[in-house]
Amino acid sequence: MAMMETTLAAGLPLLGLDLPEDTQKTLCAFARAMVKQNEVMNLTAITEEDQVAKLHLLDSLSLLACVDLAGKSLIDVGCGAGFPGVPLAIACPEARITLLDSLGKRMKWLEQTLPQLGISARCVTARAEEAVAGCREQYDYAASRAVARLNILLELTAPYVKVGGAVLAMKGAAAREELDECAGAIRKLGLKLEQVRQFPVDGASHAVIILRKVSPTPSQYPRRYTKIKQSPL
């Protein structure tokens, strides 16, 4: 068995996950397609097989240890090369996954690659603060990884989530620090901190911050991105 498959198989039980062998093969096939495309397009700095398995695949799949996506809708805001959204679509085909990113080249590659691997996900090329106008508060979950600090990220993700749903923010060692600086944003956007789940990934602490949507996000949010960045909530 190749290094990627071995590392993935060893890591799944640590997340409490048990995925069929075919599913694991599809996860690795997508990851290898991403590494191959990375030769001509800037998709990732992580290309070693075991590191790809840990830092892209297993890290993305940690969301499945936090929430049940079966029959639910999730939007991956700022999906980049497709993480965490594509691994979630592979591991939980009953979920309705939307991949959102503003970089057209990446999204075109995903649109071409996913059907070839039998992966079902909707690809949308747009800025997060603009795309929400057509699907406000329509998703059960909004997930995001490595996009922005939490006080900026929440304004971009919360408006997508219906009341009763949740924002799933994937963060590193600074998770608690980022949480402390955005208590006001959480309140203003209609969110409530539910849980912070810690997962050890390759010797480092990765966190999933789960923020439940308890009331509608006021219509003035999200603001234009320059405004969000200049004066975070």
C-alpha positions in Angstrom: 0.0 0.0 0.0 1.3 3.5 -0.9 2.3 6.0 1.8 -0.8 8.2 1.3 -3.2 5.2 1.7 -1.3 3.9 4.7 -1.2 7.2 6.5 -4.9 7.9 5.7 -6.0 4.4 6.9 -4.0 4.8 10.1 -5.4 8.2 10.9 -9.1 7.5 10.4 -9.6 5.6 13.6 -8.1 8.4 15.6 -11.0 10.6 14.3 -13.5 7.9 15.1 -14.1 7.3 11.4 -14.4 4.1 9.4 -14.5 4.7 5.7 -14.9 2.0 3.0 -11.7 1.1 1.0 -13.2 2.5 -2.2 -13.9 5.8 -0.4 -10.3 5.9 0.8 -9.0 5.2 -2.7 -11.1 8.1 -4.1 -9.8 10.5 -1.4 -6.2 9.6 -2.4 -7.0 9.8 -6.1 -8.2 13.4 -5.6 -5.2 14.3 -3.5 -2.8 12.9 -6.1 -4.7 14.8 -8.9 -4.2 18.0 -6.8 -0.5 17.4 -6.3 -0.1 16.7 -10.1 -2.0 19.9 -11.0 0.2 21.7 -8.5 3.1 21.3 -11.0 1.4 23.9 -13.2 -0.8 25.8 -10.8 -0.2 27.1 -7.3 -2.5 24.9 -5.2 -0.5 23.7 -2.2 2.9 23.9 -0.5 2.3 20.3 0.8 3.2 17.6 -1.7 4.7 14.7 0.3 2.3 11.8 0.3 2.1 11.3 4.1 1.8 15.1 4.7 -1.0 15.4 2.1 -2.8 12.6 3.9 -2.5 14.2 7.3 -2.7 17.9 6.6 -5.2 17.9 3.7 -7.3 14.7 3.9 -7.4 13.8 7.6 -7.6 17.5 8.6 -10.6 18.0 6.4 -12.3 14.8 7.6 -12.1 16.0 11.2 -15.3 17.9 10.5 -17.1 14.5 10.2 -16.1 13.8 13.8 -17.9 17.0 14.8 -21.1 17.0 12.8 -23.3 14.6 10.9 -23.5 15.8 7.3 -25.8 13.1 5.9 -28.7 14.8 4.2 -27.3 18.3 5.1 -26.0 21.2 3.0 -22.5 22.7 3.5 -20.7 25.5 1.8 -16.9 25.6 1.8 -16.1 29.3 1.8 -12.7 29.9 0.2 -12.2 26.3 -0.7 -8.9 26.8 -2.5 -7.8 23.5 -3.9 -10.9 21.9 -2.5 -10.3 21.5 1.2 -12.2 20.7 3.3 -15.2 20.5 0.9 -14.0 17.8 -1.5 -13.0 15.2 1.1 -16.3 15.8 2.8 -18.2 15.2 -0.5 -16.2 12.0 -1.0 -16.6 10.6 2.5 -20.3 11.7 2.9 -21.9 11.5 -0.6 -25.3 12.1 1.1 -24.2 15.6 1.9 -24.9 18.5 -0.5 -21.5 20.3 -0.8 -20.9 23.7 -2.5 -17.4 24.8 -3.1 -16.9 28.6 -3.2 -13.7 30.4 -4.3 -13.0 33.6 -6.1 -10.1 32.2 -8.2 -11.4 31.1 -11.5 -8.5 28.8 -12.5 -8.8 26.7 -9.3 -12.6 26.4 -9.7 -12.3 25.5 -13.4 -9.8 22.7 -12.4 -12.2 21.4 -9.8 -15.2 21.5 -12.2 -13.2 19.4 -14.7 -11.6 17.0 -12.1 -14.4 16.1 -9.8 -16.7 14.5 -12.4 -13.8 12.4 -13.7 -13.4 10.9 -10.2 -17.1 10.5 -9.6 -17.3 13.2 -7.0 -20.4 15.3 -6.7 -20.1 18.9 -5.5 -21.3 22.3 -6.8 -18.6 24.7 -7.8 -19.2 28.5 -7.6 -16.7 31.1 -8.7 -17.4 34.3 -6.7 -16.3 36.4 -3.8 -17.8 35.2 -0.5 -19.3 38.6 0.4 -21.0 38.9 -3.0 -22.2 35.3 -3.6 -24.3 35.3 -0.4 -26.9 37.6 -2.0 -28.4 34.7 -3.9 -28.3 32.1 -1.1 -28.5 33.9 2.2 -29.2 31.7 5.2 -29.8 28.6 3.0 -27.1 26.2 4.3 -27.0 23.9 7.3 -23.2 24.5 7.6 -20.6 26.9 6.4 -17.0 25.6 6.7 -13.7 27.4 6.1 -10.0 26.6 6.5 -7.0 28.9 6.3 -9.0 31.9 4.9 -8.8 34.7 7.4 -8.7 35.4 11.1 -11.9 34.5 12.9 -13.2 38.0 13.4 -13.1 38.5 9.6 -14.1 34.9 8.7 -17.3 34.9 10.7 -18.7 37.9 8.8 -18.0 36.1 5.5 -19.5 32.7 6.6 -22.4 33.4 9.1 -24.7 35.0 6.5 -24.8 31.7 4.5 -26.1 29.6 7.5 -29.7 29.1 8.4 -30.9 29.6 12.0 -30.2 26.3 13.7 -27.2 25.5 11.5 -23.6 26.2 12.4 -20.3 27.8 11.2 -17.4 25.3 11.3 -14.2 27.3 11.5 -11.0 25.2 11.2 -8.1 26.8 13.0 -4.6 26.0 14.3 -2.9 26.8 17.6 -4.2 30.3 17.8 -7.9 29.2 17.9 -8.5 30.4 21.5 -6.7 33.7 20.9 -8.9 34.3 17.8 -12.0 33.4 19.7 -11.2 35.9 22.5 -10.9 38.8 20.0 -14.3 38.2 18.3 -16.9 37.9 21.1 -18.6 41.0 19.7 -18.7 39.6 16.2 -20.2 36.3 17.4 -23.0 38.2 19.1 -23.7 40.7 16.2 -23.8 38.0 13.6 -26.4 35.8 15.4 -24.0 33.1 16.5 -23.2 31.4 19.8 -20.1 29.4 20.6 -21.1 25.8 21.1 -17.8 23.9 21.2 -14.1 23.8 20.3 -12.9 20.4 19.3 -9.1 19.8 19.3 -7.5 17.3 17.0 -3.8 16.4 16.9 -2.6 16.6 13.3 1.0 15.7 12.7 2.1 16.7 16.1 0.3 20.1 16.0 -3.0 21.1 17.5 -5.8 21.7 15.0 -9.2 23.0 16.2 -12.7 23.0 14.9 -14.7 25.9 16.3 -18.4 25.2 16.2 -20.6 28.3 16.3 -24.3 27.7 16.3 -26.6 30.1 14.4 -29.2 31.2 17.0 -30.7 34.2 15.2 -30.7 35.7 11.7 -27.6 37.7 10.7 -28.5 41.4 10.3 -29.0 42.3 6.6 -26.1 44.8 6.6 -23.6 41.9 6.9 -21.4 41.0 5.2 -20.0 44.4 4.3 -17.5 44.9 1.5 -14.3 43.0 2.1 -12.2 46.2 2.3 -14.5 47.4 5.1 -14.4 44.0 6.9 -10.7 44.0 6.8 -10.3 47.6 7.9 -12.6 47.4 10.8 -13.5 43.8 11.9 -16.6 43.4 14.1 
